[in-house]
Amino acid sequence: MSLNNTHLGPEGLEPLFARCRRLFFIGIGGVSMYALALLTLAEGVEVSGSDRTESARLDHLRQAGARVFLGHDAEHLDGANAVIYTVAIAQDNPEYLEAKRRGLPLISRADYLGYLMMRFSHRIGVSGMNGKSTTTALLAHILLAGGDPTVMGGAESVEFGDTSCRIGQKREEFVFEACEYKDSFLDFNPTLAVILNVGMDHVDYFHSMEQVRASFRAFAGRALACGGRALWNADDEETARAMHDLPPEASVTFGLCETADFRAANVTDRAGFRSFDFLYKGKKLCRLTLSQPGEFQVYNALAAASAAYLCGREPEEIARAVASFRGIRRRMEYRGRLGGAAVYDDYAHHPSAIEATLAGARELGCKRVLCAYQPHTYSRTAGLFEAFTHAFDLADAVYFAEIYAARETNESGVSSADLARAIGPRAEFCGDVADLARRLPEVVRDGDLLLVMGAGDIENVFDTLPLKKE
């Protein structure tokens, strides 16, 4: 079982961090915690922390001046006077328990991030069940035209040297990915809240769509409380239901529908890559040509371009940046060839994201689309089981690794083998990730596209797959 967020807020944390200048981060190697640690170091605060596994992020933190431990041990807290933790850790984490025993202040990642971002005058938070990492990175890339944003994304971006963050020198624009899990984004105070889409997920926390809609509506409300605005997807039914009562002066929409404030019109497709006219209030601002394949990327790009325009960027700057965006890691990332098959890697782990990614893969001109997938968490797999059985309809064959547990125990008894049986003959349960890696070279053919998907440790298949780089 995982932990909950604290909610001390900027007012409660200001006096605490005025005296606590040696911070320990539990789970410092996670994408978000890593970025938060770097931002803390930039503030002149001493940073130490721990993580379970070695990684390039830990090396980078050491080079930046952090003291980093491998594994979790109570003795690691010596010298720290406050502890930042991620809710992904278990309740019996020895460092968390030792911090409680010593009476050290314990602050959740989201609460601490909400405190730090108040140093910036413009705070743009990107939320949504799908697409927020790509949209955050693309928006940051656009804002770099004539700006110096600080960025905290949810995935490594090619634009930022394969890291998830960028530390600017100015305290003006702060772009961040706003995660909905356990209402983490309700600790933030954006001046512009971007809502890409709303759907059912995190069923270990959200128990109904009404609860999900209320959470995203509350996130929009955080921006309104700061005198800001909400920018939301008018084409997404659940988003529209959540945002229907926003005051008109604080509500800005984007979409393909004619009622949207920002519109994508005259969309064309060239080998899976879209172009469209970018309109505001019916007036064409420019034409955008996307560098990432897939129909769903139209919404990511439209949201990022709309937010950038609201932040004062010129249409020509927006168009140049959208065209030159090189993407983020594990989002239809080309990894090489396995025999005669092209191999791509993607983070998708929600049914709607899987459907959209497979649709994009279908547009790349392959003979067959094969999918290697590892479900993420037992609760999501069991709670969205029916949706998962249809999420792979566009795949010619699906090869499953066992479910990645993350923070959970298997109370429902669900297995990836259940999904394979429910899908039928074109699905196969392979075992663990190592078993999956051994199976894949046996099934690919010339002209195939193999899509490796999941948010757990399925990326480890690339340690043993005999890929040829091009």
C-alpha positions as CSV (number, residue, x, y, z in Angstrom):
1,M,0.0,0.0,0.0
2,S,1.3,3.4,-0.9
3,L,1.3,6.7,1.0
4,N,-0.8,9.8,0.7
5,N,0.1,13.4,-0.1
6,T,0.7,16.0,2.6
7,H,-1.2,19.3,2.1
8,L,0.8,21.9,4.1
9,G,0.8,24.4,1.2
10,P,3.2,27.3,0.4
11,E,2.2,29.2,3.6
12,G,2.8,26.2,5.8
13,L,6.1,25.2,4.1
14,E,7.7,28.6,3.9
15,P,8.7,28.8,7.6
16,L,9.7,25.2,7.6
17,F,12.1,25.5,4.7
18,A,13.5,28.8,6.0
19,R,15.2,26.7,8.7
20,C,15.5,23.2,6.9
21,R,18.3,23.4,4.3
22,R,19.4,19.8,4.2
23,L,16.7,17.8,2.4
24,F,16.6,14.0,1.9
25,F,14.6,12.6,-1.1
26,I,13.2,9.1,-0.8
27,G,13.0,7.7,-4.4
28,I,15.3,10.4,-5.8
29,G,15.8,8.5,-9.1
30,G,12.2,8.7,-10.2
31,V,11.6,11.1,-13.2
32,S,9.8,13.7,-11.2
33,M,11.8,13.4,-7.9
34,Y,15.0,13.7,-9.9
35,A,13.8,16.9,-11.5
36,L,12.7,18.2,-8.1
37,A,16.1,17.4,-6.6
38,L,17.9,19.4,-9.4
39,L,15.6,22.3,-8.8
40,T,16.3,22.2,-5.1
41,L,20.1,22.2,-5.8
42,A,19.6,25.2,-8.0
43,E,18.0,26.9,-4.9
44,G,21.3,26.4,-3.0
45,V,19.9,23.7,-0.7
46,E,21.9,20.6,0.3
47,V,20.4,17.4,-1.3
48,S,20.8,13.8,-0.5
49,G,18.6,10.8,-1.3
50,S,18.2,7.2,-2.2
51,D,16.7,4.9,-4.8
52,R,16.4,1.2,-5.3
53,T,18.4,0.9,-8.6
54,E,21.3,2.6,-10.2
55,S,20.6,4.8,-13.2
56,A,21.9,7.6,-15.3
57,R,19.8,10.0,-13.4
58,L,21.6,9.1,-10.1
59,D,24.9,9.7,-11.8
60,H,23.7,13.1,-13.0
61,L,22.5,14.0,-9.5
62,R,25.9,13.1,-8.0
63,Q,27.6,15.3,-10.6
64,A,25.3,18.1,-9.7
65,G,26.3,17.9,-6.0
66,A,23.8,15.6,-4.5
67,R,24.7,12.8,-2.1
68,V,23.0,9.7,-3.4
69,F,22.6,6.2,-1.8
70,L,21.7,3.0,-3.5
71,G,19.0,1.1,-1.6
72,H,16.9,2.3,1.4
73,D,18.4,2.3,4.9
74,A,17.5,4.3,8.1
75,E,21.2,5.4,8.5
76,H,21.0,7.4,5.2
77,L,19.0,10.1,7.0
78,D,21.9,11.2,9.1
79,G,22.4,15.0,8.7
80,A,19.0,15.6,7.0
81,N,16.5,18.0,8.7
82,A,13.5,17.3,6.4
83,V,12.4,14.5,4.1
84,I,10.7,14.7,0.7
85,Y,8.9,11.5,-0.4
86,T,7.0,10.2,-3.4
87,V,3.6,8.5,-2.8
88,A,4.9,5.6,-4.9
89,I,7.0,4.3,-2.0
90,A,5.5,1.7,0.4
91,Q,4.3,2.6,3.9
92,D,7.0,0.3,5.4
93,N,9.9,2.1,3.6
94,P,12.7,2.1,6.3
95,E,13.7,5.7,5.6
96,Y,10.1,6.9,5.8
97,L,9.7,5.0,9.1
98,E,13.0,6.4,10.5
99,A,12.0,9.9,9.6
100,K,8.8,9.5,11.6
101,R,10.7,8.0,14.5
102,R,13.2,11.0,14.5
103,G,10.4,13.5,14.2
104,L,11.7,14.9,10.9
105,P,9.2,16.9,8.8
106,L,7.8,14.6,6.0
107,I,6.6,16.4,2.9
108,S,5.1,14.8,-0.2
109,R,6.6,15.4,-3.6
110,A,3.5,17.3,-4.8
111,D,3.3,19.5,-1.7
112,Y,6.9,20.5,-2.1
113,L,6.6,21.1,-5.8
114,G,3.6,23.3,-5.1
115,Y,5.7,25.3,-2.7
116,L,8.7,25.7,-5.1
117,M,6.6,26.8,-8.1
118,M,5.3,29.9,-6.3
119,R,8.7,31.5,-7.0
120,F,7.6,31.8,-10.7
121,S,5.1,34.4,-12.0
122,H,3.6,32.3,-14.8
123,R,2.9,28.6,-13.9
124,I,1.6,26.4,-16.7
125,G,0.4,23.0,-15.6
126,V,-0.4,20.3,-18.2
127,S,-2.9,17.6,-17.0
128,G,-4.9,14.8,-18.6
129,M,-5.1,11.0,-18.5
130,N,-3.0,10.7,-21.8
131,G,-0.6,12.9,-23.6
132,K,0.6,15.2,-20.8
133,S,4.3,14.3,-21.0
134,T,4.6,15.0,-24.8
135,T,2.5,18.1,-24.5
136,T,4.6,19.4,-21.6
137,A,7.8,18.9,-23.5
138,L,6.4,20.4,-26.7
139,L,5.1,23.5,-24.8
140,A,8.5,24.0,-23.2
141,H,10.2,23.7,-26.5
142,I,8.0,26.4,-28.0
143,L,8.4,28.7,-25.0
144,L,12.2,28.5,-25.4
145,A,11.6,30.8,-28.4
146,G,12.2,34.1,-26.7
147,G,12.0,32.7,-23.2
148,D,13.9,30.9,-20.4
149,P,11.3,28.5,-18.9
150,T,12.0,26.2,-16.0
151,V,10.5,22.8,-16.9
152,M,9.5,19.7,-14.9
153,G,8.2,17.0,-17.3
154,G,7.2,13.4,-16.8
155,A,9.6,11.9,-19.4
156,E,13.1,12.5,-20.7
157,S,13.1,15.0,-23.6
158,V,15.5,15.0,-26.5
159,E,15.3,18.8,-26.4
160,F,16.7,18.9,-22.8
161,G,19.6,16.5,-23.3
162,D,17.6,13.4,-22.5
163,T,16.5,14.7,-19.1
164,S,13.0,15.4,-17.9
165,C,13.7,18.9,-16.7
166,R,15.3,22.2,-17.5
167,I,16.4,24.8,-14.9
168,G,16.0,28.3,-16.3
169,Q,17.8,31.4,-14.9
170,K,14.7,33.5,-14.7
171,R,11.8,33.1,-12.3
172,E,9.1,33.8,-14.9
173,E,7.7,30.8,-16.7
174,F,7.4,27.4,-15.0
175,V,6.0,24.5,-17.1
176,F,5.1,21.3,-15.3
177,E,3.3,18.0,-15.8
178,A,0.4,17.9,-13.4
179,C,-0.4,14.3,-12.3
180,E,-3.9,13.5,-11.2
181,Y,-2.9,10.4,-9.1
182,K,-4.2,10.8,-5.5
183,D,-5.2,14.4,-6.5
184,S,-1.5,15.4,-6.5
185,F,-2.2,18.3,-8.8
186,L,-4.5,19.9,-6.2
187,D,-1.3,21.0,-4.4
188,F,-0.4,23.2,-7.3
189,N,-1.3,26.8,-8.1
190,P,-1.1,27.2,-11.9
191,T,-1.9,30.4,-13.6
192,L,-2.8,28.4,-16.7
193,A,-4.3,24.9,-16.2
194,V,-4.3,22.8,-19.4
195,I,-6.7,19.8,-19.5
196,L,-6.1,17.5,-22.4
197,N,-8.6,14.8,-21.6
198,V,-10.5,13.1,-18.7
199,G,-11.0,9.4,-18.3
200,M,-11.1,6.6,-15.8
201,D,-7.8,5.4,-14.4
202,H,-6.0,4.9,-11.1
203,V,-8.9,2.7,-9.9
204,D,-7.0,2.1,-6.6
205,Y,-7.9,5.8,-5.8
206,F,-10.7,7.0,-8.1
207,H,-13.8,4.9,-7.7
208,S,-16.1,6.6,-10.2
209,M,-16.1,9.0,-13.2
210,E,-17.8,11.5,-11.1
211,Q,-14.8,11.6,-8.7
212,V,-12.4,11.9,-11.7
213,R,-14.4,14.8,-13.2
214,A,-14.5,16.5,-9.8
215,S,-10.8,16.2,-9.4
216,F,-10.0,17.8,-12.8
217,R,-12.6,20.5,-12.2
218,A,-10.9,21.3,-8.9
219,F,-7.5,21.5,-10.7
220,A,-9.0,24.1,-13.1
221,G,-10.4,25.8,-10.0
222,R,-6.8,26.1,-8.6
223,A,-5.9,28.3,-11.7
224,L,-9.0,30.4,-11.2
225,A,-8.1,31.0,-7.6
226,C,-4.8,32.5,-8.8
227,G,-6.6,34.8,-11.2
228,G,-5.6,32.5,-14.1
229,R,-7.5,30.5,-16.7
230,A,-8.2,26.9,-17.7
231,L,-7.4,25.7,-21.3
232,W,-9.4,22.6,-22.1
233,N,-10.3,20.1,-24.8
234,A,-13.8,20.9,-26.1
235,D,-13.9,17.7,-28.2
236,D,-13.5,15.4,-25.2
237,E,-16.9,14.6,-23.8
238,E,-15.8,13.9,-20.2
239,T,-13.6,17.0,-20.1
240,A,-16.5,19.1,-21.3
241,R,-18.7,17.6,-18.6
242,A,-16.1,18.5,-16.0
243,M,-15.6,22.1,-17.2
244,H,-19.1,23.1,-18.2
245,D,-19.6,25.5,-15.2
246,L,-16.4,27.4,-15.6
247,P,-16.9,31.2,-15.8
248,P,-16.6,32.3,-19.4
249,E,-13.9,34.8,-18.8
250,A,-11.6,32.1,-17.3
251,S,-12.4,29.3,-19.7
252,V,-10.5,28.8,-23.0
253,T,-11.2,25.8,-25.3
254,F,-9.3,24.0,-28.0
255,G,-10.4,21.3,-30.4
256,L,-11.5,20.5,-34.0
257,C,-15.1,21.6,-33.3
258,E,-16.2,25.0,-34.7
259,T,-17.1,26.3,-31.2
260,A,-13.6,25.9,-29.8
261,D,-11.6,29.1,-29.2
262,F,-8.4,27.5,-30.7
263,R,-9.0,25.2,-33.6
264,A,-7.2,22.8,-35.8
265,A,-8.7,23.1,-39.3
266,N,-7.9,21.7,-42.7
267,V,-6.1,18.7,-41.2
268,T,-4.0,16.8,-43.8
269,D,-2.1,13.5,-43.4
270,R,1.1,12.6,-45.1
271,A,2.3,9.1,-44.2
272,G,0.9,9.5,-40.6
273,F,2.3,13.0,-40.0
274,R,-0.4,15.7,-39.7
275,S,-0.5,19.3,-40.7
276,F,-3.3,21.8,-39.8
277,D,-4.3,25.4,-39.8
278,F,-4.0,26.9,-36.3
279,L,-6.9,29.2,-35.7
280,Y,-7.9,31.5,-32.8
281,K,-11.4,33.0,-32.7
282,G,-11.8,32.0,-36.4
283,K,-8.7,33.8,-37.5
284,K,-5.8,31.7,-39.0
285,L,-2.6,32.3,-37.0
286,C,-0.3,29.9,-39.0
287,R,-0.1,26.3,-40.3
288,L,1.4,23.7,-38.1
289,T,3.3,20.6,-39.4
290,L,3.8,17.9,-36.8
291,S,7.0,16.0,-36.4
292,Q,5.4,13.1,-34.5
293,P,3.1,10.5,-36.1
294,G,-0.5,9.7,-35.0
295,E,-3.8,11.4,-35.1
296,F,-3.8,11.9,-31.3
297,Q,-0.7,14.2,-31.7
298,V,-3.0,16.8,-33.3
299,Y,-4.5,17.4,-29.8
300,N,-1.1,17.4,-28.1
301,A,0.2,20.0,-30.6
302,L,-3.0,22.1,-30.5
303,A,-2.9,22.3,-26.7
304,A,0.8,23.2,-26.6
305,A,0.4,25.8,-29.4
306,S,-2.7,27.3,-27.7
307,A,-0.9,27.6,-24.3
308,A,2.2,29.1,-25.9
309,Y,0.0,31.7,-27.7
310,L,-1.7,32.6,-24.4
311,C,1.9,33.0,-23.0
312,G,2.7,35.6,-25.7
313,R,4.6,33.6,-28.3
314,E,4.2,34.7,-31.9
315,P,2.5,32.3,-34.4
316,E,5.7,32.0,-36.5
317,E,7.7,31.0,-33.5
318,I,5.1,28.4,-32.6
319,A,5.1,26.9,-36.1
320,R,9.0,26.7,-36.2
321,A,9.1,25.0,-32.8
322,V,6.3,22.5,-33.5
323,A,8.1,21.4,-36.8
324,S,11.5,21.0,-35.1
325,F,10.3,19.1,-32.0
326,R,12.2,15.9,-31.6
327,G,9.9,14.2,-29.0
328,I,10.5,12.5,-25.7
329,R,11.8,9.1,-24.8
330,R,9.5,6.1,-24.9
331,R,6.8,7.8,-27.0
332,M,6.9,5.9,-30.3
333,E,10.6,5.9,-30.0
334,Y,12.4,4.0,-32.8
335,R,14.9,1.5,-31.2
336,G,16.2,-0.4,-34.3
337,R,15.5,-3.5,-36.2
338,L,14.9,-7.1,-35.0
339,G,15.6,-9.2,-38.1
340,G,13.4,-7.5,-40.8
341,A,11.0,-5.8,-38.3
342,A,11.1,-2.2,-37.1
343,V,11.0,-1.9,-33.3
344,Y,9.4,1.0,-31.4
345,D,9.2,1.6,-27.7
346,D,6.2,3.3,-26.0
347,Y,5.1,4.1,-22.5
348,A,1.4,3.6,-23.1
349,H,-0.3,1.7,-20.3
350,H,-3.9,2.9,-20.3
351,P,-6.4,1.3,-22.8
352,S,-7.1,4.6,-24.6
353,A,-3.4,5.4,-24.9
354,I,-2.8,1.9,-26.2
355,E,-5.5,2.2,-28.8
356,A,-4.2,5.6,-30.0
357,T,-0.6,4.4,-30.2
358,L,-1.5,1.3,-32.2
359,A,-3.6,3.5,-34.5
360,G,-0.5,5.6,-35.1
361,A,1.7,2.6,-35.7
362,R,-0.8,1.3,-38.3
363,E,-0.2,4.5,-40.3
364,L,3.6,3.8,-40.8
365,G,3.1,1.4,-43.7
366,C,4.1,-2.0,-42.1
367,K,2.7,-5.4,-43.0
368,R,1.8,-6.5,-39.5
369,V,1.7,-4.7,-36.1
370,L,2.9,-6.9,-33.3
371,C,2.6,-5.7,-29.7
372,A,4.7,-6.7,-26.7
373,Y,2.9,-5.5,-23.6
374,Q,3.4,-5.5,-19.8
375,P,0.3,-4.3,-17.8
376,H,1.0,-1.8,-15.1
377,T,-0.5,-2.5,-11.6
378,Y,-3.0,-5.1,-10.6
379,S,-5.7,-2.6,-9.8
380,R,-5.6,-1.0,-13.2
381,T,-5.6,-4.3,-15.0
382,A,-8.5,-5.7,-13.0
383,G,-10.5,-2.4,-12.9
384,L,-10.2,-1.7,-16.6
385,F,-10.1,-5.4,-17.7
386,E,-12.9,-5.2,-20.3
387,A,-11.3,-2.0,-21.9
388,F,-7.9,-3.8,-22.1
389,T,-9.4,-6.7,-24.0
390,H,-10.4,-4.3,-26.8
391,A,-7.4,-2.0,-26.6
392,F,-5.3,-4.3,-28.8
393,D,-7.9,-4.6,-31.6
394,L,-5.5,-3.0,-34.1
395,A,-2.7,-5.4,-33.3
396,D,-2.2,-8.5,-35.4
397,A,-0.7,-10.3,-32.4
398,V,-0.1,-9.4,-28.7
399,Y,2.6,-10.9,-26.5
400,F,2.2,-10.4,-22.8
401,A,4.6,-10.2,-19.9
402,E,3.3,-10.6,-16.4
403,I,1.8,-7.6,-14.7
404,Y,4.2,-5.1,-13.2
405,A,3.2,-4.7,-9.5
406,A,4.7,-1.3,-8.8
407,R,3.3,-0.3,-5.4
408,E,0.7,-3.0,-5.1
409,T,-0.1,-6.6,-4.0
410,N,-2.3,-8.8,-6.1
411,E,-5.5,-8.8,-4.1
412,S,-7.7,-9.6,-7.1
413,G,-5.5,-12.5,-8.4
414,V,-5.5,-11.1,-11.9
415,S,-2.8,-12.1,-14.4
416,S,-1.7,-11.1,-17.8
417,A,-2.6,-14.7,-18.8
418,D,-6.2,-13.7,-18.1
419,L,-6.0,-10.9,-20.7
420,A,-4.4,-13.2,-23.2
421,R,-7.2,-15.8,-22.8
422,A,-9.9,-13.1,-23.1
423,I,-8.4,-11.7,-26.3
424,G,-8.1,-15.1,-27.9
425,P,-5.8,-16.9,-30.4
426,R,-3.8,-13.8,-31.5
427,A,-2.7,-13.2,-27.9
428,E,0.0,-15.1,-26.0
429,F,1.2,-15.0,-22.4
430,C,5.0,-15.3,-22.3
431,G,5.8,-15.1,-18.6
432,D,8.2,-12.6,-17.2
433,V,10.1,-9.9,-19.1
434,A,13.0,-12.2,-19.8
435,D,10.7,-14.8,-21.2
436,L,9.1,-12.2,-23.4
437,A,12.5,-11.1,-24.7
438,R,13.4,-14.6,-25.7
439,R,10.1,-15.1,-27.5
440,L,10.0,-11.9,-29.6
441,P,12.9,-12.9,-32.1
442,E,10.9,-16.1,-32.9
443,V,7.7,-14.3,-34.0
444,V,8.8,-11.3,-36.1
445,R,8.8,-11.3,-39.9
446,D,10.2,-9.1,-42.6
447,G,8.0,-5.9,-42.8
448,D,6.6,-6.2,-39.3
449,L,6.4,-3.3,-36.8
450,L,7.0,-4.5,-33.3
451,L,5.7,-2.1,-30.6
452,V,7.0,-2.6,-27.1
453,M,4.7,-1.0,-24.6
454,G,4.2,-0.5,-20.9
455,A,5.2,1.6,-17.9
456,G,7.0,-1.0,-15.8
457,D,10.3,-2.7,-16.5
458,I,9.4,-4.0,-19.9
459,E,12.1,-1.7,-21.3
460,N,14.6,-4.3,-20.0
461,V,13.8,-6.4,-23.1
462,F,16.2,-4.1,-25.0
463,D,19.1,-5.3,-22.8
464,T,18.9,-8.7,-24.6
465,L,17.1,-8.2,-27.9
466,P,19.6,-8.5,-30.8
467,L,18.6,-5.1,-32.4
468,K,20.5,-3.6,-35.3
469,K,20.8,0.2,-35.0
470,E,20.5,2.3,-38.1
